[in-house]
Amino acid sequence: MPRTKKCRKVCRMPVADTFVANSAKDEAIILTVDEYECIRLVDYQGFSQEQCAEYMHVSRATAQLICDTARKKLASALVNGYTIRIEGGDYHLCDGEEAHCGCGGCQKHCKQKSDEE
């Protein structure tokens, strides 16, 4: 019997959830919210996979698998001209209870930064 999937912590939902290519085909690639978060942390924020795993509350191997799957989906969409939709997945949003979440992007931490300035 397989293990149940562990919910991954996500800082915030994406600003945009659909990206359409000029030659968009009928098929769409679905990128899950946790895959989006992994790409955001590793490729955009510059986290190591170990830091990403710690932040998302998963093992390093799981973070690597999430990133690899997300990158493959993104590459397929770019090469084949598919629409990308971000939806679903096993995740929970940052509740703001941590002193510092590590990415500085959740609503609580953004509000604290603007209050301090």
Summary of the structure (lengths in Angstrom):
residues: 117
radius of gyration: 15.3
end to end distance: 52.0
largest distance: 52.0
contacts: 318
relative contact order: 0.25
helix: 44%
strand: 14%
